[in-house]
Each structure stands twice: as C-alpha cells, then as structure tokens.
Amino acid sequence: MEVNSAEQAYIFFIFIINGFLIGFLFDLFRILRKSFKTSDFVTYIEDICFWILTGLLILYSIFKFNSGEIRFYILIAILIGVIVYMLTLSKFVIEIFVTILNSIKKVIMKITHIIFYPIKKLFFNPIHFIFVNVKKSIAKLIKKIEKTSFTTKKAKKQI
C-alpha cells in the first residue's frame, strides 16, 4: 500500500496519541499500587494485564489506521508519546487520582465506621467485658491454686 507524506504524518500523530494512552494506562496501574497495598502475586497479574492491554491497543491501532503494516516510525511515535506524557502530565495525573482515591477511601471508612460503631458498642463491648472479667477470675484462681500447692509442698517438706 502506497502512503503519502500527509497520511504518514497523520499515522505518526495517531501513534503519538497511542503513546499518551499507554503512559496513562501505566499511570493507572501505578495509582492503584500507591493507593492499595497488594501482594507480589497481584502486582505480577497487574503487570501482565498492563502488557496485554498495551499490546491490544497497539495491534488495534496498527490494523485500524495503518492497514496492519508495522513501520519503524510507528514505534518511534509510540515512544515519543510515552516520553512526552511521562515528562509532562504523569505527575499531575498521579497526584489528582491518588487524592481522589484517598478521599473516596476516607468517605468509605467513615461510612463503615458510622454503620458498625453501634454494632460494636452493642455486641462487642459487652462480650469483651465478659471475657476480660473471666480472664481475671481465672488468673486469680490459678494464683490461689499455686499458693495452696506451694504451701502444701512446703508443709510436707517440714514433716
């Protein structure tokens, strides 16, 4: 397929936008990692998801805008898009989304506290009170038993 310079410039621009989208997608995964502590296994799964989504985006764009032809300037355009995004927008996007997610987490925590606080007061505090008193009573009983057994051993030694 013959492509003129204007079409190549258009395709180059499209793949710079793809680079921006890949950078944004990367930031979404970084934001999730900053907002929620996850295990190494979950991080591994997130990395696989990132690369699958990135690959699908690139393949879709290559077939949609360039008739399935992979050209070197496409890879350069993607790289330029990612670099420009990371140097310009990445920091702001991360700050904004982390702030939003942390605010949402605080609201959810507040709501759950409001919902579960009465339940805690009604059920868990009396149960806690009972267990603490039972524990103290058992501790006193054990001390009495130890005292009596120690004094009987002492009395036997004297005989």
Summary of the structure (lengths in Angstrom):
residues: 159
radius of gyration: 32.7
end to end distance: 113.4
largest distance: 115.5
contacts: 395
relative contact order: 0.10
helix: 91%
strand: 0%
